[in-house]
């Protein structure tokens, strides 16, 4: 077993552990900002899953005799900051929900990539117990992404319909681009 790959594996696991902990702080804020009950419930459910993801990582660290702490996941930090900026914008209702889904999917795609990487490392290192735990988390991340995609279909349509309804009142008497004078 290559010590270089094992060290890289542990480093990536620490990165993911920190990412999951950052997400545990961000998800309640996202749930609070959501106007859709279904989206709010989705964020709350994913918070519970995220806690489970961190616990699975802790099991792996325990088996490796390693401490999970000591690394900051800068990618998740940036994604969480972008999500926080989104929540500060002057968006309401389904438009805010559409923006929250976009922020959440960027997080999910990062996690899918990261868990795919550590799964591959664990397989190469012969860590079959780890592969099982990491694959379970990877599958949950993919399911969350799919659920967000499904929610986005209705929410994006609502956000678009809301924009069309507001447009005439927002700019009375103003010509639309391309409209004859």
C-alpha positions as CSV (number, residue, x, y, z in Angstrom):
1,X,0.0,0.0,0.0
2,X,1.4,3.4,-1.0
3,X,1.9,5.8,1.9
4,X,1.5,8.7,-0.6
5,X,-1.9,7.7,-1.7
6,X,-3.0,6.8,1.9
7,X,-1.9,10.3,3.1
8,X,-3.7,11.9,0.2
9,X,-6.8,9.8,1.0
10,X,-6.7,10.9,4.7
11,X,-6.2,14.5,3.6
12,X,-9.3,14.3,1.3
13,X,-11.3,12.7,4.0
14,X,-10.4,15.6,6.4
15,X,-11.5,18.0,3.7
16,X,-14.8,16.3,3.4
17,X,-15.3,16.1,7.1
18,X,-14.8,19.9,7.4
19,X,-17.1,20.4,4.4
20,X,-19.9,18.4,6.0
21,X,-19.5,20.4,9.2
22,X,-19.7,23.7,7.3
23,X,-22.8,22.4,5.6
24,X,-24.5,21.5,8.9
25,X,-24.3,25.2,9.9
26,X,-25.5,26.4,6.5
27,X,-28.5,24.1,5.9
28,X,-30.7,25.5,8.7
29,X,-30.2,29.0,7.3
30,X,-31.2,27.8,3.8
31,X,-34.2,26.0,5.2
32,X,-35.3,29.2,7.0
33,X,-34.9,31.2,3.7
34,X,-36.9,28.8,1.6
35,X,-40.6,29.7,1.0
36,X,-41.5,26.3,-0.5
37,X,-42.5,23.9,2.3
38,X,-41.2,21.0,0.2
39,X,-37.8,22.7,-0.3
40,X,-37.6,23.6,3.4
41,X,-38.3,19.9,4.3
42,X,-35.7,18.8,1.7
43,X,-33.1,21.0,3.4
44,X,-34.1,19.7,6.8
45,X,-33.9,16.1,5.6
46,X,-30.5,16.7,4.1
47,X,-29.3,18.2,7.4
48,X,-30.1,14.9,9.1
49,X,-28.3,13.0,6.3
50,X,-25.3,15.4,6.5
51,X,-25.0,14.5,10.2
52,X,-24.9,10.9,9.2
53,X,-22.3,11.6,6.6
54,X,-20.1,13.2,9.2
55,X,-20.6,10.1,11.5
56,X,-19.6,7.8,8.7
57,X,-16.4,9.8,8.2
58,X,-15.8,9.6,11.9
59,X,-16.0,5.8,11.8
60,X,-13.4,5.8,9.0
61,X,-11.1,8.1,10.9
62,X,-11.5,5.9,14.0
63,X,-10.6,2.8,11.9
64,X,-7.5,4.6,10.5
65,X,-6.5,5.9,13.9
66,X,-6.6,9.4,12.6
67,X,-8.1,12.7,13.8
68,X,-10.7,14.1,11.4
69,X,-10.0,17.7,12.3
70,X,-7.3,20.1,11.2
71,X,-8.3,21.0,7.6
72,X,-10.6,23.7,6.2
73,X,-12.4,22.9,3.0
74,X,-12.0,26.1,1.1
75,X,-14.2,25.0,-1.7
76,X,-17.2,24.4,0.7
77,X,-16.3,27.7,2.4
78,X,-16.7,29.5,-0.9
79,X,-19.9,27.7,-1.8
80,X,-21.4,28.4,1.6
81,X,-20.4,32.1,1.3
82,X,-22.0,32.3,-2.2
83,X,-25.2,30.8,-0.7
84,X,-25.2,33.3,2.1
85,X,-24.8,36.1,-0.4
86,X,-27.8,34.7,-2.3
87,X,-29.9,34.8,0.8
88,X,-29.1,38.5,1.3
89,X,-30.3,39.4,-2.2
90,X,-33.7,41.1,-2.6
91,X,-35.4,37.9,-3.9
92,X,-38.8,36.6,-2.7
93,X,-40.8,33.5,-2.9
94,X,-40.1,31.1,-5.7
95,X,-37.4,33.3,-7.1
96,X,-35.4,33.0,-3.8
97,X,-36.2,29.2,-3.8
98,X,-34.8,28.9,-7.4
99,X,-31.6,30.7,-6.3
100,X,-31.4,28.4,-3.2
101,X,-31.7,25.3,-5.3
102,X,-28.9,26.6,-7.6
103,X,-26.7,27.1,-4.5
104,X,-27.6,23.7,-3.1
105,X,-26.9,21.9,-6.3
106,X,-23.4,23.5,-6.6
107,X,-22.8,22.1,-3.1
108,X,-24.1,18.6,-4.1
109,X,-22.0,18.5,-7.2
110,X,-18.9,19.3,-5.2
111,X,-19.7,16.6,-2.7
112,X,-20.5,14.1,-5.5
113,X,-17.1,14.7,-7.0
114,X,-15.3,14.6,-3.7
115,X,-17.0,11.4,-2.5
116,X,-16.4,9.8,-5.9
117,X,-12.7,10.6,-5.5
118,X,-12.4,9.1,-2.0
119,X,-14.3,6.0,-3.0
120,X,-11.8,5.4,-5.8
121,X,-8.9,6.0,-3.3
122,X,-10.4,3.6,-0.8
123,X,-10.9,0.9,-3.5
124,X,-7.3,1.2,-4.6
125,X,-6.1,1.1,-1.0
126,X,-8.2,-2.1,-0.3
127,X,-10.3,-0.3,2.3
128,X,-13.5,-2.3,1.5
129,X,-15.3,-1.2,4.7
130,X,-14.6,2.4,3.9
131,X,-15.8,1.9,0.3
132,X,-19.2,0.7,1.6
133,X,-19.6,3.7,3.9
134,X,-18.4,6.2,1.3
135,X,-20.6,4.7,-1.4
136,X,-23.7,5.0,0.8
137,X,-23.0,8.7,1.3
138,X,-22.2,9.2,-2.4
139,X,-25.6,7.6,-3.3
140,X,-27.4,9.9,-0.8
141,X,-25.7,13.0,-2.4
142,X,-26.8,11.9,-5.8
143,X,-30.4,11.4,-4.6
144,X,-30.4,14.8,-3.0
145,X,-29.2,16.4,-6.3
146,X,-32.0,14.5,-8.2
147,X,-34.6,15.7,-5.7
148,X,-33.4,19.3,-6.1
149,X,-33.6,18.9,-9.9
150,X,-37.2,17.7,-9.5
151,X,-38.1,20.6,-7.2
152,X,-36.5,23.1,-9.5
153,X,-38.9,22.2,-12.4
154,X,-41.9,23.5,-10.5
155,X,-40.2,26.2,-8.6
156,X,-38.4,27.6,-11.7
157,X,-41.7,27.7,-13.6
158,X,-43.4,29.5,-10.6
159,X,-40.5,32.0,-10.5
160,X,-40.8,32.6,-14.3
161,X,-44.6,33.0,-14.1
162,X,-44.2,35.4,-11.2
163,X,-41.8,37.5,-13.2
164,X,-44.2,37.7,-16.1
165,X,-47.1,38.8,-13.9
166,X,-45.0,41.5,-12.2
167,X,-43.3,42.9,-15.3
168,X,-46.2,45.1,-16.6
169,X,-46.7,46.7,-13.2
170,X,-43.0,47.2,-12.7
171,X,-42.5,49.2,-15.9
172,X,-45.8,50.8,-16.9
173,X,-45.6,52.5,-20.3
174,X,-42.1,51.3,-20.9
175,X,-41.4,49.6,-24.2
176,X,-39.9,46.1,-24.1
177,X,-36.6,45.6,-25.9
178,X,-37.3,44.9,-29.6
179,X,-40.8,46.3,-29.4
180,X,-41.8,48.8,-32.1
181,X,-42.1,52.4,-31.1
